[in-house]
Amino acid sequence: MVSIEPVNIHFSIPATDPLGREAVLGKLRFMPDRVALSWRLKGNVFRGGKSEMLTIDLPYGQIDHVELVKKWFRIRSLVLRIADPSLVKDIPGVDMGKMVLEIDDRSRQEAKKLAGLIDFKRSMFILDEHETRLASMRDSLDDS
């Protein structure tokens, strides 16, 4: 059975620059109709305090692939591929829509719910797209 409660995953993306200025902290919220991706740059001595939290709404149809990476029988990270890389292009450490998110300890239990949830939501999105396309084809045939 798929949970209808939002699944919240706290994550980090390690800095890709040598001075560590581009480390990212964030939270993924898997909502009933979309995924809310909130992120900010981690504060450090070069930039001062924490940066402002930014949020990107991702429709489930934009999620191409989700993979939970385990190490020593524990979930360590989440690999998320976004169909339209321009949606996440401003996030440091994201390469062509591929996000490797290190899951925070407090979110490991929640992460176990993701595989079934994403598959279910993606299936629903694809089914809705097919139904919309079929309805438009029927309408165009009726008009002929």
Salt bridges, closest charged atoms under 4 A:
ASP17 OD2 - ARG21 NE 3.40
ASP33 OD1 - ARG34 NH1 3.08
ASP57 OD1 - ARG34 NE 3.10
GLU67 OE1 - HIS65 NE2 3.41
ASP90 OD1 - LYS89 NZ 3.65
ASP104 OD1 - ARG106 NE 3.19
ASP105 OD1 - ARG74 NH2 3.69
ASP105 OD1 - ARG108 NH2 2.78
GLU110 OE2 - LYS113 NZ 3.12
